[in-house]
Amino acid sequence: MYEYTTKGTCSSKILFDIYEEDGVKKVKDVKFVGGCHGNTQGVAKLVEGMRVDDVIERLEGVQCGMKGTSCPDQLARALKANA
């Protein structure tokens, strides 16, 4: 299980795991600590079982207001840092 401390978002941490299936790294068990519970729960369910590279490609750069980042963007950064 990985733990990533977020920066610039309402959530304070992201917990997640990465597993390998047929040589492909995939995401599982994503949990955001804090943030908009419904939104972060939705993101976590949507990325479950996805390829790490696909999650990064889709979520990197998503912004929340004028923050310059978002919970989905922070997840992409966490995956990049740990994959």
mmCIF file of the N, C-alpha and C atoms, coordinates in Angstrom:
data_MODEL
# 
_entry.id   MODEL 
# 
loop_
_atom_site.group_PDB 
_atom_site.id 
_atom_site.type_symbol 
_atom_site.label_atom_id 
_atom_site.label_alt_id 
_atom_site.label_comp_id 
_atom_site.label_asym_id 
_atom_site.label_entity_id 
_atom_site.label_seq_id 
_atom_site.pdbx_PDB_ins_code 
_atom_site.Cartn_x 
_atom_site.Cartn_y 
_atom_site.Cartn_z 
_atom_site.occupancy 
_atom_site.B_iso_or_equiv 
_atom_site.pdbx_formal_charge 
_atom_site.auth_seq_id 
_atom_site.auth_comp_id 
_atom_site.auth_asym_id 
_atom_site.auth_atom_id 
_atom_site.pdbx_PDB_model_num 
ATOM 1   N N  . MET A 1 1  ? 0.850   -1.176 0.000   1.00 0.00 ? 1  MET A N  1 
ATOM 2   C CA . MET A 1 1  ? 0.000   0.000  0.000   1.00 0.00 ? 1  MET A CA 1 
ATOM 3   C C  . MET A 1 1  ? 0.896   1.240  0.000   1.00 0.00 ? 1  MET A C  1 
ATOM 4   N N  . TYR A 1 2  ? 0.594   2.157  -0.872  1.00 0.00 ? 2  TYR A N  1 
ATOM 5   C CA . TYR A 1 2  ? 1.334   3.405  -0.975  1.00 0.00 ? 2  TYR A CA 1 
ATOM 6   C C  . TYR A 1 2  ? 0.549   4.515  -0.283  1.00 0.00 ? 2  TYR A C  1 
ATOM 7   N N  . GLU A 1 3  ? 1.255   5.501  0.221   1.00 0.00 ? 3  GLU A N  1 
ATOM 8   C CA . GLU A 1 3  ? 0.636   6.679  0.832   1.00 0.00 ? 3  GLU A CA 1 
ATOM 9   C C  . GLU A 1 3  ? 1.275   7.912  0.223   1.00 0.00 ? 3  GLU A C  1 
ATOM 10  N N  . TYR A 1 4  ? 0.432   8.794  -0.319  1.00 0.00 ? 4  TYR A N  1 
ATOM 11  C CA . TYR A 1 4  ? 0.922   10.004 -0.973  1.00 0.00 ? 4  TYR A CA 1 
ATOM 12  C C  . TYR A 1 4  ? 0.299   11.207 -0.274  1.00 0.00 ? 4  TYR A C  1 
ATOM 13  N N  . THR A 1 5  ? 1.122   12.139 0.168   1.00 0.00 ? 5  THR A N  1 
ATOM 14  C CA . THR A 1 5  ? 0.638   13.364 0.789   1.00 0.00 ? 5  THR A CA 1 
ATOM 15  C C  . THR A 1 5  ? 0.361   14.377 -0.310  1.00 0.00 ? 5  THR A C  1 
ATOM 16  N N  . THR A 1 6  ? -0.883  14.815 -0.391  1.00 0.00 ? 6  THR A N  1 
ATOM 17  C CA . THR A 1 6  ? -1.292  15.722 -1.464  1.00 0.00 ? 6  THR A CA 1 
ATOM 18  C C  . THR A 1 6  ? -0.862  17.152 -1.157  1.00 0.00 ? 6  THR A C  1 
ATOM 19  N N  . LYS A 1 7  ? -0.855  17.967 -2.209  1.00 0.00 ? 7  LYS A N  1 
ATOM 20  C CA . LYS A 1 7  ? -0.507  19.382 -2.088  1.00 0.00 ? 7  LYS A CA 1 
ATOM 21  C C  . LYS A 1 7  ? -1.543  20.196 -2.864  1.00 0.00 ? 7  LYS A C  1 
ATOM 22  N N  . GLY A 1 8  ? -2.132  21.184 -2.206  1.00 0.00 ? 8  GLY A N  1 
ATOM 23  C CA . GLY A 1 8  ? -3.034  22.100 -2.886  1.00 0.00 ? 8  GLY A CA 1 
ATOM 24  C C  . GLY A 1 8  ? -4.461  21.610 -3.054  1.00 0.00 ? 8  GLY A C  1 
ATOM 25  N N  . THR A 1 9  ? -4.853  20.572 -2.326  1.00 0.00 ? 9  THR A N  1 
ATOM 26  C CA . THR A 1 9  ? -6.219  20.048 -2.436  1.00 0.00 ? 9  THR A CA 1 
ATOM 27  C C  . THR A 1 9  ? -6.847  19.920 -1.052  1.00 0.00 ? 9  THR A C  1 
ATOM 28  N N  . CYS A 1 10 ? -8.158  19.727 -1.034  1.00 0.00 ? 10 CYS A N  1 
ATOM 29  C CA . CYS A 1 10 ? -8.881  19.519 0.229   1.00 0.00 ? 10 CYS A CA 1 
ATOM 30  C C  . CYS A 1 10 ? -8.522  18.172 0.844   1.00 0.00 ? 10 CYS A C  1 
ATOM 31  N N  . SER A 1 11 ? -8.241  17.175 0.013   1.00 0.00 ? 11 SER A N  1 
ATOM 32  C CA . SER A 1 11 ? -7.790  15.886 0.561   1.00 0.00 ? 11 SER A CA 1 
ATOM 33  C C  . SER A 1 11 ? -6.353  16.050 1.042   1.00 0.00 ? 11 SER A C  1 
ATOM 34  N N  . SER A 1 12 ? -5.996  15.306 2.086   1.00 0.00 ? 12 SER A N  1 
ATOM 35  C CA . SER A 1 12 ? -4.646  15.439 2.640   1.00 0.00 ? 12 SER A CA 1 
ATOM 36  C C  . SER A 1 12 ? -3.723  14.297 2.230   1.00 0.00 ? 12 SER A C  1 
ATOM 37  N N  . LYS A 1 13 ? -4.309  13.147 1.905   1.00 0.00 ? 13 LYS A N  1 
ATOM 38  C CA . LYS A 1 13 ? -3.523  11.971 1.512   1.00 0.00 ? 13 LYS A CA 1 
ATOM 39  C C  . LYS A 1 13 ? -4.315  11.124 0.535   1.00 0.00 ? 13 LYS A C  1 
ATOM 40  N N  . ILE A 1 14 ? -3.565  10.317 -0.207  1.00 0.00 ? 14 ILE A N  1 
ATOM 41  C CA . ILE A 1 14 ? -4.162  9.291  -1.062  1.00 0.00 ? 14 ILE A CA 1 
ATOM 42  C C  . ILE A 1 14 ? -3.466  7.980  -0.734  1.00 0.00 ? 14 ILE A C  1 
ATOM 43  N N  . LEU A 1 15 ? -4.244  6.977  -0.430  1.00 0.00 ? 15 LEU A N  1 
ATOM 44  C CA . LEU A 1 15 ? -3.735  5.624  -0.200  1.00 0.00 ? 15 LEU A CA 1 
ATOM 45  C C  . LEU A 1 15 ? -4.129  4.789  -1.407  1.00 0.00 ? 15 LEU A C  1 
ATOM 46  N N  . PHE A 1 16 ? -3.215  3.960  -1.893  1.00 0.00 ? 16 PHE A N  1 
ATOM 47  C CA . PHE A 1 16 ? -3.518  3.151  -3.073  1.00 0.00 ? 16 PHE A CA 1 
ATOM 48  C C  . PHE A 1 16 ? -2.542  1.998  -3.165  1.00 0.00 ? 16 PHE A C  1 
ATOM 49  N N  . ASP A 1 17 ? -2.875  1.063  -4.008  1.00 0.00 ? 17 ASP A N  1 
ATOM 50  C CA . ASP A 1 17 ? -1.982  -0.054 -4.272  1.00 0.00 ? 17 ASP A CA 1 
ATOM 51  C C  . ASP A 1 17 ? -1.828  -0.210 -5.771  1.00 0.00 ? 17 ASP A C  1 
ATOM 52  N N  . ILE A 1 18 ? -0.730  -0.793 -6.167  1.00 0.00 ? 18 ILE A N  1 
ATOM 53  C CA . ILE A 1 18 ? -0.444  -1.094 -7.575  1.00 0.00 ? 18 ILE A CA 1 
ATOM 54  C C  . ILE A 1 18 ? -0.123  -2.576 -7.654  1.00 0.00 ? 18 ILE A C  1 
ATOM 55  N N  . TYR A 1 19 ? -0.739  -3.250 -8.591  1.00 0.00 ? 19 TYR A N  1 
ATOM 56  C CA . TYR A 1 19 ? -0.444  -4.666 -8.794  1.00 0.00 ? 19 TYR A CA 1 
ATOM 57  C C  . TYR A 1 19 ? -0.136  -4.897 -10.264 1.00 0.00 ? 19 TYR A C  1 
ATOM 58  N N  . GLU A 1 20 ? 0.475   -6.026 -10.542 1.00 0.00 ? 20 GLU A N  1 
ATOM 59  C CA . GLU A 1 20 ? 0.842   -6.346 -11.916 1.00 0.00 ? 20 GLU A CA 1 
ATOM 60  C C  . GLU A 1 20 ? 0.022   -7.532 -12.405 1.00 0.00 ? 20 GLU A C  1 
ATOM 61  N N  . GLU A 1 21 ? -0.535  -7.379 -13.615 1.00 0.00 ? 21 GLU A N  1 
ATOM 62  C CA . GLU A 1 21 ? -1.320  -8.445 -14.238 1.00 0.00 ? 21 GLU A CA 1 
ATOM 63  C C  . GLU A 1 21 ? -0.867  -8.574 -15.684 1.00 0.00 ? 21 GLU A C  1 
ATOM 64  N N  . ASP A 1 22 ? -0.357  -9.726 -16.022 1.00 0.00 ? 22 ASP A N  1 
ATOM 65  C CA . ASP A 1 22 ? 0.157   -9.967 -17.372 1.00 0.00 ? 22 ASP A CA 1 
ATOM 66  C C  . ASP A 1 22 ? 1.173   -8.909 -17.793 1.00 0.00 ? 22 ASP A C  1 
ATOM 67  N N  . GLY A 1 23 ? 2.027   -8.524 -16.849 1.00 0.00 ? 23 GLY A N  1 
ATOM 68  C CA . GLY A 1 23 ? 3.078   -7.559 -17.141 1.00 0.00 ? 23 GLY A CA 1 
ATOM 69  C C  . GLY A 1 23 ? 2.628   -6.115 -17.187 1.00 0.00 ? 23 GLY A C  1 
ATOM 70  N N  . VAL A 1 24 ? 1.388   -5.844 -16.818 1.00 0.00 ? 24 VAL A N  1 
ATOM 71  C CA . VAL A 1 24 ? 0.838   -4.491 -16.855 1.00 0.00 ? 24 VAL A CA 1 
ATOM 72  C C  . VAL A 1 24 ? 0.533   -4.033 -15.430 1.00 0.00 ? 24 VAL A C  1 
ATOM 73  N N  . LYS A 1 25 ? 1.009   -2.854 -15.073 1.00 0.00 ? 25 LYS A N  1 
ATOM 74  C CA . LYS A 1 25 ? 0.736   -2.305 -13.743 1.00 0.00 ? 25 LYS A CA 1 
ATOM 75  C C  . LYS A 1 25 ? -0.667  -1.697 -13.711 1.00 0.00 ? 25 LYS A C  1 
ATOM 76  N N  . LYS A 1 26 ? -1.416  -2.080 -12.660 1.00 0.00 ? 26 LYS A N  1 
ATOM 77  C CA . LYS A 1 26 ? -2.793  -1.610 -12.520 1.00 0.00 ? 26 LYS A CA 1 
ATOM 78  C C  . LYS A 1 26 ? -3.026  -1.059 -11.114 1.00 0.00 ? 26 LYS A C  1 
ATOM 79  N N  . VAL A 1 27 ? -4.081  -0.261 -10.995 1.00 0.00 ? 27 VAL A N  1 
ATOM 80  C CA . VAL A 1 27 ? -4.417  0.437  -9.753  1.00 0.00 ? 27 VAL A CA 1 
ATOM 81  C C  . VAL A 1 27 ? -5.502  -0.312 -9.001  1.00 0.00 ? 27 VAL A C  1 
ATOM 82  N N  . LYS A 1 28 ? -5.375  -0.332 -7.654  1.00 0.00 ? 28 LYS A N  1 
ATOM 83  C CA . LYS A 1 28 ? -6.460  -0.894 -6.850  1.00 0.00 ? 28 LYS A CA 1 
ATOM 84  C C  . LYS A 1 28 ? -6.469  -0.234 -5.476  1.00 0.00 ? 28 LYS A C  1 
ATOM 85  N N  . ASP A 1 29 ? -7.606  -0.343 -4.820  1.00 0.00 ? 29 ASP A N  1 
ATOM 86  C CA . ASP A 1 29 ? -7.787  0.108  -3.435  1.00 0.00 ? 29 ASP A CA 1 
ATOM 87  C C  . ASP A 1 29 ? -7.419  1.572  -3.208  1.00 0.00 ? 29 ASP A C  1 
ATOM 88  N N  . VAL A 1 30 ? -7.908  2.463  -4.070  1.00 0.00 ? 30 VAL A N  1 
ATOM 89  C CA . VAL A 1 30 ? -7.646  3.892  -3.906  1.00 0.00 ? 30 VAL A CA 1 
ATOM 90  C C  . VAL A 1 30 ? -8.574  4.456  -2.829  1.00 0.00 ? 30 VAL A C  1 
ATOM 91  N N  . LYS A 1 31 ? -7.986  5.194  -1.890  1.00 0.00 ? 31 LYS A N  1 
ATOM 92  C CA . LYS A 1 31 ? -8.758  5.848  -0.842  1.00 0.00 ? 31 LYS A CA 1 
ATOM 93  C C  . LYS A 1 31 ? -8.172  7.238  -0.617  1.00 0.00 ? 31 LYS A C  1 
ATOM 94  N N  . PHE A 1 32 ? -9.038  8.237  -0.685  1.00 0.00 ? 32 PHE A N  1 
ATOM 95  C CA . PHE A 1 32 ? -8.635  9.608  -0.411  1.00 0.00 ? 32 PHE A CA 1 
ATOM 96  C C  . PHE A 1 32 ? -8.954  9.911  1.044   1.00 0.00 ? 32 PHE A C  1 
ATOM 97  N N  . VAL A 1 33 ? -8.071  10.630 1.723   1.00 0.00 ? 33 VAL A N  1 
ATOM 98  C CA . VAL A 1 33 ? -8.310  11.073 3.085   1.00 0.00 ? 33 VAL A CA 1 
ATOM 99  C C  . VAL A 1 33 ? -8.705  12.544 2.998   1.00 0.00 ? 33 VAL A C  1 
ATOM 100 N N  . GLY A 1 34 ? -9.950  12.837 3.338   1.00 0.00 ? 34 GLY A N  1 
ATOM 101 C CA . GLY A 1 34 ? -10.463 14.198 3.216   1.00 0.00 ? 34 GLY A CA 1 
ATOM 102 C C  . GLY A 1 34 ? -10.961 14.454 1.805   1.00 0.00 ? 34 GLY A C  1 
ATOM 103 N N  . GLY A 1 35 ? -11.260 15.700 1.542   1.00 0.00 ? 35 GLY A N  1 
ATOM 104 C CA . GLY A 1 35 ? -11.769 16.070 0.223   1.00 0.00 ? 35 GLY A CA 1 
ATOM 105 C C  . GLY A 1 35 ? -13.265 15.874 0.125   1.00 0.00 ? 35 GLY A C  1 
ATOM 106 N N  . CYS A 1 36 ? -13.802 16.077 -1.051  1.00 0.00 ? 36 CYS A N  1 
ATOM 107 C CA . CYS A 1 36 ? -15.236 15.909 -1.321  1.00 0.00 ? 36 CYS A CA 1 
ATOM 108 C C  . CYS A 1 36 ? -15.520 14.412 -1.424  1.00 0.00 ? 36 CYS A C  1 
ATOM 109 N N  . HIS A 1 37 ? -16.088 13.864 -0.379  1.00 0.00 ? 37 HIS A N  1 
ATOM 110 C CA . HIS A 1 37 ? -16.220 12.413 -0.258  1.00 0.00 ? 37 HIS A CA 1 
ATOM 111 C C  . HIS A 1 37 ? -16.861 11.756 -1.481  1.00 0.00 ? 37 HIS A C  1 
ATOM 112 N N  . GLY A 1 38 ? -17.950 12.294 -1.954  1.00 0.00 ? 38 GLY A N  1 
ATOM 113 C CA . GLY A 1 38 ? -18.622 11.690 -3.108  1.00 0.00 ? 38 GLY A CA 1 
ATOM 114 C C  . GLY A 1 38 ? -17.747 11.696 -4.350  1.00 0.00 ? 38 GLY A C  1 
ATOM 115 N N  . ASN A 1 39 ? -17.089 12.813 -4.597  1.00 0.00 ? 39 ASN A N  1 
ATOM 116 C CA . ASN A 1 39 ? -16.232 12.915 -5.786  1.00 0.00 ? 39 ASN A CA 1 
ATOM 117 C C  . ASN A 1 39 ? -15.014 12.006 -5.692  1.00 0.00 ? 39 ASN A C  1 
ATOM 118 N N  . THR A 1 40 ? -14.352 12.021 -4.544  1.00 0.00 ? 40 THR A N  1 
ATOM 119 C CA . THR A 1 40 ? -13.154 11.194 -4.419  1.00 0.00 ? 40 THR A CA 1 
ATOM 120 C C  . THR A 1 40 ? -13.500 9.711  -4.428  1.00 0.00 ? 40 THR A C  1 
ATOM 121 N N  . GLN A 1 41 ? -14.644 9.372  -3.842  1.00 0.00 ? 41 GLN A N  1 
ATOM 122 C CA . GLN A 1 41 ? -15.100 7.979  -3.865  1.00 0.00 ? 41 GLN A CA 1 
ATOM 123 C C  . GLN A 1 41 ? -15.399 7.559  -5.309  1.00 0.00 ? 41 GLN A C  1 
ATOM 124 N N  . GLY A 1 42 ? -16.000 8.463  -6.082  1.00 0.00 ? 42 GLY A N  1 
ATOM 125 C CA . GLY A 1 42 ? -16.290 8.175  -7.484  1.00 0.00 ? 42 GLY A CA 1 
ATOM 126 C C  . GLY A 1 42 ? -15.032 7.971  -8.301  1.00 0.00 ? 42 GLY A C  1 
ATOM 127 N N  . VAL A 1 43 ? -14.047 8.842  -8.114  1.00 0.00 ? 43 VAL A N  1 
ATOM 128 C CA . VAL A 1 43 ? -12.769 8.708  -8.826  1.00 0.00 ? 43 VAL A CA 1 
ATOM 129 C C  . VAL A 1 43 ? -12.130 7.370  -8.473  1.00 0.00 ? 43 VAL A C  1 
ATOM 130 N N  . ALA A 1 44 ? -12.134 7.043  -7.188  1.00 0.00 ? 44 ALA A N  1 
ATOM 131 C CA . ALA A 1 44 ? -11.522 5.788  -6.735  1.00 0.00 ? 44 ALA A CA 1 
ATOM 132 C C  . ALA A 1 44 ? -12.171 4.578  -7.407  1.00 0.00 ? 44 ALA A C  1 
ATOM 133 N N  . LYS A 1 45 ? -13.486 4.571  -7.516  1.00 0.00 ? 45 LYS A N  1 
ATOM 134 C CA . LYS A 1 45 ? -14.180 3.446  -8.150  1.00 0.00 ? 45 LYS A CA 1 
ATOM 135 C C  . LYS A 1 45 ? -13.922 3.396  -9.654  1.00 0.00 ? 45 LYS A C  1 
ATOM 136 N N  . LEU A 1 46 ? -13.848 4.559  -10.279 1.00 0.00 ? 46 LEU A N  1 
ATOM 137 C CA . LEU A 1 46 ? -13.622 4.596  -11.727 1.00 0.00 ? 46 LEU A CA 1 
ATOM 138 C C  . LEU A 1 46 ? -12.245 4.085  -12.127 1.00 0.00 ? 46 LEU A C  1 
ATOM 139 N N  . VAL A 1 47 ? -11.237 4.322  -11.298 1.00 0.00 ? 47 VAL A N  1 
ATOM 140 C CA . VAL A 1 47 ? -9.876  3.910  -11.671 1.00 0.00 ? 47 VAL A CA 1 
ATOM 141 C C  . VAL A 1 47 ? -9.531  2.495  -11.230 1.00 0.00 ? 47 VAL A C  1 
ATOM 142 N N  . GLU A 1 48 ? -10.373 1.875  -10.428 1.00 0.00 ? 48 GLU A N  1 
ATOM 143 C CA . GLU A 1 48 ? -10.116 0.514  -9.931  1.00 0.00 ? 48 GLU A CA 1 
ATOM 144 C C  . GLU A 1 48 ? -9.883  -0.441 -11.104 1.00 0.00 ? 48 GLU A C  1 
ATOM 145 N N  . GLY A 1 49 ? -8.728  -1.098 -11.108 1.00 0.00 ? 49 GLY A N  1 
ATOM 146 C CA . GLY A 1 49 ? -8.394  -2.067 -12.140 1.00 0.00 ? 49 GLY A CA 1 
ATOM 147 C C  . GLY A 1 49 ? -7.858  -1.483 -13.438 1.00 0.00 ? 49 GLY A C  1 
ATOM 148 N N  . MET A 1 50 ? -7.778  -0.145 -13.520 1.00 0.00 ? 50 MET A N  1 
ATOM 149 C CA . MET A 1 50 ? -7.247  0.482  -14.733 1.00 0.00 ? 50 MET A CA 1 
ATOM 150 C C  . MET A 1 50 ? -5.724  0.402  -14.764 1.00 0.00 ? 50 MET A C  1 
ATOM 151 N N  . ARG A 1 51 ? -5.188  0.455  -15.962 1.00 0.00 ? 51 ARG A N  1 
ATOM 152 C CA . ARG A 1 51 ? -3.737  0.525  -16.137 1.00 0.00 ? 51 ARG A CA 1 
ATOM 153 C C  . ARG A 1 51 ? -3.238  1.842  -15.542 1.00 0.00 ? 51 ARG A C  1 
ATOM 154 N N  . VAL A 1 52 ? -2.130  1.785  -14.832 1.00 0.00 ? 52 VAL A N  1 
ATOM 155 C CA . VAL A 1 52 ? -1.542  2.976  -14.219 1.00 0.00 ? 52 VAL A CA 1 
ATOM 156 C C  . VAL A 1 52 ? -1.333  4.064  -15.272 1.00 0.00 ? 52 VAL A C  1 
ATOM 157 N N  . ASP A 1 53 ? -0.771  3.707  -16.412 1.00 0.00 ? 53 ASP A N  1 
ATOM 158 C CA . ASP A 1 53 ? -0.505  4.690  -17.476 1.00 0.00 ? 53 ASP A CA 1 
ATOM 159 C C  . ASP A 1 53 ? -1.777  5.353  -17.980 1.00 0.00 ? 53 ASP A C  1 
ATOM 160 N N  . ASP A 1 54 ? -2.871  4.609  -18.059 1.00 0.00 ? 54 ASP A N  1 
ATOM 161 C CA . ASP A 1 54 ? -4.147  5.175  -18.521 1.00 0.00 ? 54 ASP A CA 1 
ATOM 162 C C  . ASP A 1 54 ? -4.708  6.165  -17.503 1.00 0.00 ? 54 ASP A C  1 
ATOM 163 N N  . VAL A 1 55 ? -4.589  5.835  -16.221 1.00 0.00 ? 55 VAL A N  1 
ATOM 164 C CA . VAL A 1 55 ? -5.074  6.740  -15.175 1.00 0.00 ? 55 VAL A CA 1 
ATOM 165 C C  . VAL A 1 55 ? -4.282  8.045  -15.225 1.00 0.00 ? 55 VAL A C  1 
ATOM 166 N N  . ILE A 1 56 ? -2.977  7.942  -15.332 1.00 0.00 ? 56 ILE A N  1 
ATOM 167 C CA . ILE A 1 56 ? -2.131  9.139  -15.404 1.00 0.00 ? 56 ILE A CA 1 
ATOM 168 C C  . ILE A 1 56 ? -2.519  9.980  -16.611 1.00 0.00 ? 56 ILE A C  1 
ATOM 169 N N  . GLU A 1 57 ? -2.662  9.341  -17.751 1.00 0.00 ? 57 GLU A N  1 
ATOM 170 C CA . GLU A 1 57 ? -3.001  10.063 -18.990 1.00 0.00 ? 57 GLU A CA 1 
ATOM 171 C C  . GLU A 1 57 ? -4.334  10.798 -18.868 1.00 0.00 ? 57 GLU A C  1 
ATOM 172 N N  . ARG A 1 58 ? -5.316  10.175 -18.265 1.00 0.00 ? 58 ARG A N  1 
ATOM 173 C CA . ARG A 1 58 ? -6.654  10.771 -18.172 1.00 0.00 ? 58 ARG A CA 1 
ATOM 174 C C  . ARG A 1 58 ? -6.781  11.841 -17.093 1.00 0.00 ? 58 ARG A C  1 
ATOM 175 N N  . LEU A 1 59 ? -6.065  11.683 -15.980 1.00 0.00 ? 59 LEU A N  1 
ATOM 176 C CA . LEU A 1 59 ? -6.285  12.562 -14.839 1.00 0.00 ? 59 LEU A CA 1 
ATOM 177 C C  . LEU A 1 59 ? -5.251  13.668 -14.667 1.00 0.00 ? 59 LEU A C  1 
ATOM 178 N N  . GLU A 1 60 ? -4.081  13.487 -15.250 1.00 0.00 ? 60 GLU A N  1 
ATOM 179 C CA . GLU A 1 60 ? -3.033  14.495 -15.096 1.00 0.00 ? 60 GLU A CA 1 
ATOM 180 C C  . GLU A 1 60 ? -3.494  15.831 -15.680 1.00 0.00 ? 60 GLU A C  1 
ATOM 181 N N  . GLY A 1 61 ? -3.341  16.887 -14.892 1.00 0.00 ? 61 GLY A N  1 
ATOM 182 C CA . GLY A 1 61 ? -3.680  18.225 -15.364 1.00 0.00 ? 61 GLY A CA 1 
ATOM 183 C C  . GLY A 1 61 ? -5.102  18.669 -15.075 1.00 0.00 ? 61 GLY A C  1 
ATOM 184 N N  . VAL A 1 62 ? -5.951  17.782 -14.534 1.00 0.00 ? 62 VAL A N  1 
ATOM 185 C CA . VAL A 1 62 ? -7.311  18.180 -14.162 1.00 0.00 ? 62 VAL A CA 1 
ATOM 186 C C  . VAL A 1 62 ? -7.202  19.200 -13.034 1.00 0.00 ? 62 VAL A C  1 
ATOM 187 N N  . GLN A 1 63 ? -7.914  20.308 -13.174 1.00 0.00 ? 63 GLN A N  1 
ATOM 188 C CA . GLN A 1 63 ? -7.826  21.364 -12.173 1.00 0.00 ? 63 GLN A CA 1 
ATOM 189 C C  . GLN A 1 63 ? -9.147  21.548 -11.438 1.00 0.00 ? 63 GLN A C  1 
ATOM 190 N N  . CYS A 1 64 ? -9.048  22.000 -10.195 1.00 0.00 ? 64 CYS A N  1 
ATOM 191 C CA . CYS A 1 64 ? -10.200 22.320 -9.368  1.00 0.00 ? 64 CYS A CA 1 
ATOM 192 C C  . CYS A 1 64 ? -10.153 23.820 -9.098  1.00 0.00 ? 64 CYS A C  1 
ATOM 193 N N  . GLY A 1 65 ? -11.022 24.557 -9.739  1.00 0.00 ? 65 GLY A N  1 
ATOM 194 C CA . GLY A 1 65 ? -11.017 26.009 -9.566  1.00 0.00 ? 65 GLY A CA 1 
ATOM 195 C C  . GLY A 1 65 ? -9.688  26.605 -9.985  1.00 0.00 ? 65 GLY A C  1 
ATOM 196 N N  . MET A 1 66 ? -9.183  27.491 -9.155  1.00 0.00 ? 66 MET A N  1 
ATOM 197 C CA . MET A 1 66 ? -7.923  28.186 -9.454  1.00 0.00 ? 66 MET A CA 1 
ATOM 198 C C  . MET A 1 66 ? -6.744  27.573 -8.702  1.00 0.00 ? 66 MET A C  1 
ATOM 199 N N  . LYS A 1 67 ? -6.896  26.355 -8.209  1.00 0.00 ? 67 LYS A N  1 
ATOM 200 C CA . LYS A 1 67 ? -5.862  25.724 -7.393  1.00 0.00 ? 67 LYS A CA 1 
ATOM 201 C C  . LYS A 1 67 ? -4.642  25.267 -8.187  1.00 0.00 ? 67 LYS A C  1 
ATOM 202 N N  . GLY A 1 68 ? -4.807  25.040 -9.479  1.00 0.00 ? 68 GLY A N  1 
ATOM 203 C CA . GLY A 1 68 ? -3.697  24.537 -10.287 1.00 0.00 ? 68 GLY A CA 1 
ATOM 204 C C  . GLY A 1 68 ? -3.521  23.033 -10.182 1.00 0.00 ? 68 GLY A C  1 
ATOM 205 N N  . THR A 1 69 ? -4.382  22.381 -9.433  1.00 0.00 ? 69 THR A N  1 
ATOM 206 C CA . THR A 1 69 ? -4.362  20.930 -9.273  1.00 0.00 ? 69 THR A CA 1 
ATOM 207 C C  . THR A 1 69 ? -5.753  20.491 -8.824  1.00 0.00 ? 69 THR A C  1 
ATOM 208 N N  . SER A 1 70 ? -5.905  19.219 -8.534  1.00 0.00 ? 70 SER A N  1 
ATOM 209 C CA . SER A 1 70 ? -7.173  18.663 -8.053  1.00 0.00 ? 70 SER A CA 1 
ATOM 210 C C  . SER A 1 70 ? -6.880  17.304 -7.431  1.00 0.00 ? 70 SER A C  1 
ATOM 211 N N  . CYS A 1 71 ? -7.870  16.718 -6.820  1.00 0.00 ? 71 CYS A N  1 
ATOM 212 C CA . CYS A 1 71 ? -7.677  15.366 -6.275  1.00 0.00 ? 71 CYS A CA 1 
ATOM 213 C C  . CYS A 1 71 ? -7.331  14.366 -7.388  1.00 0.00 ? 71 CYS A C  1 
ATOM 214 N N  . PRO A 1 72 ? -8.025  14.391 -8.544  1.00 0.00 ? 72 PRO A N  1 
ATOM 215 C CA . PRO A 1 72 ? -7.630  13.483 -9.622  1.00 0.00 ? 72 PRO A CA 1 
ATOM 216 C C  . PRO A 1 72 ? -6.200  13.739 -10.115 1.00 0.00 ? 72 PRO A C  1 
ATOM 217 N N  . ASP A 1 73 ? -5.814  15.001 -10.243 1.00 0.00 ? 73 ASP A N  1 
ATOM 218 C CA . ASP A 1 73 ? -4.451  15.336 -10.662 1.00 0.00 ? 73 ASP A CA 1 
ATOM 219 C C  . ASP A 1 73 ? -3.442  14.840 -9.632  1.00 0.00 ? 73 ASP A C  1 
ATOM 220 N N  . GLN A 1 74 ? -3.756  14.968 -8.357  1.00 0.00 ? 74 GLN A N  1 
ATOM 221 C CA . GLN A 1 74 ? -2.860  14.487 -7.311  1.00 0.00 ? 74 GLN A CA 1 
ATOM 222 C C  . GLN A 1 74 ? -2.718  12.967 -7.370  1.00 0.00 ? 74 GLN A C  1 
ATOM 223 N N  . LEU A 1 75 ? -3.793  12.262 -7.715  1.00 0.00 ? 75 LEU A N  1 
ATOM 224 C CA . LEU A 1 75 ? -3.705  10.809 -7.891  1.00 0.00 ? 75 LEU A CA 1 
ATOM 225 C C  . LEU A 1 75 ? -2.754  10.479 -9.036  1.00 0.00 ? 75 LEU A C  1 
ATOM 226 N N  . ALA A 1 76 ? -2.853  11.208 -10.138 1.00 0.00 ? 76 ALA A N  1 
ATOM 227 C CA . ALA A 1 76 ? -1.937  10.992 -11.265 1.00 0.00 ? 76 ALA A CA 1 
ATOM 228 C C  . ALA A 1 76 ? -0.492  11.221 -10.829 1.00 0.00 ? 76 ALA A C  1 
ATOM 229 N N  . ARG A 1 77 ? -0.256  12.266 -10.054 1.00 0.00 ? 77 ARG A N  1 
ATOM 230 C CA . ARG A 1 77 ? 1.097   12.557 -9.565  1.00 0.00 ? 77 ARG A CA 1 
ATOM 231 C C  . ARG A 1 77 ? 1.588   11.452 -8.627  1.00 0.00 ? 77 ARG A C  1 
ATOM 232 N N  . ALA A 1 78 ? 0.692   10.955 -7.779  1.00 0.00 ? 78 ALA A N  1 
ATOM 233 C CA . ALA A 1 78 ? 1.057   9.877  -6.856  1.00 0.00 ? 78 ALA A CA 1 
ATOM 234 C C  . ALA A 1 78 ? 1.461   8.626  -7.615  1.00 0.00 ? 78 ALA A C  1 
ATOM 235 N N  . LEU A 1 79 ? 0.704   8.309  -8.660  1.00 0.00 ? 79 LEU A N  1 
ATOM 236 C CA . LEU A 1 79 ? 1.019   7.127  -9.463  1.00 0.00 ? 79 LEU A CA 1 
ATOM 237 C C  . LEU A 1 79 ? 2.338   7.301  -10.200 1.00 0.00 ? 79 LEU A C  1 
ATOM 238 N N  . LYS A 1 80 ? 2.575   8.485  -10.730 1.00 0.00 ? 80 LYS A N  1 
ATOM 239 C CA . LYS A 1 80 ? 3.843   8.745  -11.421 1.00 0.00 ? 80 LYS A CA 1 
ATOM 240 C C  . LYS A 1 80 ? 5.024   8.590  -10.476 1.00 0.00 ? 80 LYS A C  1 
ATOM 241 N N  . ALA A 1 81 ? 4.833   9.008  -9.247  1.00 0.00 ? 81 ALA A N  1 
ATOM 242 C CA . ALA A 1 81 ? 5.923   8.960  -8.272  1.00 0.00 ? 81 ALA A CA 1 
ATOM 243 C C  . ALA A 1 81 ? 6.194   7.548  -7.761  1.00 0.00 ? 81 ALA A C  1 
ATOM 244 N N  . ASN A 1 82 ? 5.204   6.649  -7.894  1.00 0.00 ? 82 ASN A N  1 
ATOM 245 C CA . ASN A 1 82 ? 5.345   5.316  -7.290  1.00 0.00 ? 82 ASN A CA 1 
ATOM 246 C C  . ASN A 1 82 ? 5.264   4.155  -8.260  1.00 0.00 ? 82 ASN A C  1 
ATOM 247 N N  . ALA A 1 83 ? 4.984   4.395  -9.510  1.00 0.00 ? 83 ALA A N  1 
ATOM 248 C CA . ALA A 1 83 ? 4.813   3.285  -10.459 1.00 0.00 ? 83 ALA A CA 1 
ATOM 249 C C  . ALA A 1 83 ? 6.121   2.874  -11.099 1.00 0.00 ? 83 ALA A C  1 
# 
